[in-house]
């Protein structure tokens, strides 16, 4: 390998590994349980929710969704500005109704 190629390739690989490690530690956590979910409180910011529950399966301006298993989904709803938690919902095989969710308000 040429010295120039090595000088460019090694820092790129190192940066990639650090980036992957950071994502694995802080964003890829998918194992959470009901007690973690219960720690999410109204008024929390999006980054605080991600630190507790990990990277969501799907997200939008007003909601984040985690698919825990075939019969378990979790939603966290945000204000109209998308910044603060206004509500949350845990759906599992014993509770499959969505009519318990209140509309998201500022």
Order of alpha helices (4+ residues) and beta strands (2+ residues): alpha-alpha-alpha-beta-beta-beta-beta
